């Protein structure tokens, strides 16, 4: 099981990576890449929140 800090770090990484993909898709007029970026960004936000909850619970 990952620590809360590790989940937060990975979540932040995925948020940034998703945002970059989303922007690349917008500028390149590639709707598939843009959608993929939005999905990855959302997944990163969820993972980051899970990490915050784990830190509060002490896991």
C-alpha positions, 0 to 999 in steps of 0.5 A: 500500500502506498503512503499518503505522501506518495499518492499525493505526489503521484496525483500531482504528477498526473494532474500536470501531465494531464494538463499538458496533454489537454493543452497539446490536444487543443493546440494540435486540434486533436480531440482524442489527446485532449480528452485523454488529458482531461481524464488523466488530470481528473484521475490525478485529482482523485489520487491526490485526494486519496493521499490527503485522506490517508495522511489524515488517517495516519496510513 
